[in-house]
Amino acid sequence: MADRTGLRAEPSRTCVGCRGSDSWSALLRVVAATDGRDADQHGPIPIHPDPRHRMPGRGAWLHPSPDCFELAVRRKAFARALRLQAAVDVSAVARQLGVQHA
């Protein structure tokens, strides 16, 4: 969709951490690696960063900052945004952002 200047407008997404809106290119997409398995039997579902925005499946968007990451973890926003009923393992996203996460 073009704006009044004739340039194509970049889509915006909402950060699951701070709930602020930003262009999709400024946010990190994360996806759940469910692999068709039942999480209750196999522990937490791993959440993986998708910096190229190409991985299949439902995605959640996050500002690539430690503050937004911690807010999202504290609010349990990853599971809610990805529509998961089980616990999630965010260690791969923490490594991507350089955050120490317990």
Beta strands, then each sheet from edge to edge (+ up, - down):
strand 1: 12-14
strand 2: 21-23
strand 3: 28-32
strand 4: 45-50
strand 5: 59-62
strand 6: 88-89
sheet 1: 1+ 2-
sheet 2: 5+ 3- 4+ 6+
end
